[in-house]
Amino acid sequence: MGKLVEGIKIAAYVAEIVMASAVVIELVGKCSGKSRVKAASVETGAGEAPETE
């Protein structure tokens, strides 16, 4: 019975690591996506400015 409990604890630790890594990957994806959107909007705005003058 002791080995079963130990195995369940190890499985819980592995699941916790997997979930934490998924959260980190999601946060990195969101942060990099925002910087790309800002860069694209700056490039678009710079391209339109001379045409309106």
C-alpha positions in Angstrom: 0.0 0.0 0.0 2.9 2.3 0.7 4.3 2.0 -2.8 0.9 2.8 -4.2 0.7 6.0 -2.3 4.3 6.9 -3.3 3.4 6.3 -6.9 0.3 8.5 -6.7 2.4 11.3 -5.1 5.0 11.0 -8.0 2.1 11.1 -10.5 0.7 14.2 -8.8 4.1 16.0 -9.0 4.5 15.1 -12.7 1.0 16.4 -13.4 1.8 19.6 -11.5 5.0 20.2 -13.5 3.1 19.6 -16.8 0.4 22.1 -15.8 2.9 24.7 -14.7 4.8 24.4 -18.0 1.6 24.7 -20.0 0.8 28.0 -18.1 4.2 29.3 -18.8 4.0 28.5 -22.5 0.6 30.2 -22.7 1.9 33.3 -21.0 4.9 33.5 -23.3 2.6 33.1 -26.3 0.4 35.9 -25.1 3.3 38.3 -24.4 5.0 37.6 -27.8 1.6 38.0 -29.6 1.1 41.5 -28.0 4.5 42.7 -29.1 4.0 41.5 -32.6 0.6 43.2 -32.8 2.1 46.5 -31.6 5.0 46.2 -34.1 2.6 45.6 -36.9 0.4 48.5 -36.0 3.4 50.8 -35.8 4.6 49.7 -39.2 1.1 50.1 -40.7 0.7 53.6 -39.2 4.1 54.7 -40.5 3.2 53.5 -44.0 -0.1 55.4 -44.0 1.2 58.7 -42.7 3.0 60.0 -45.9 0.0 59.1 -48.1 -2.4 61.3 -46.1 -0.2 64.4 -46.2 
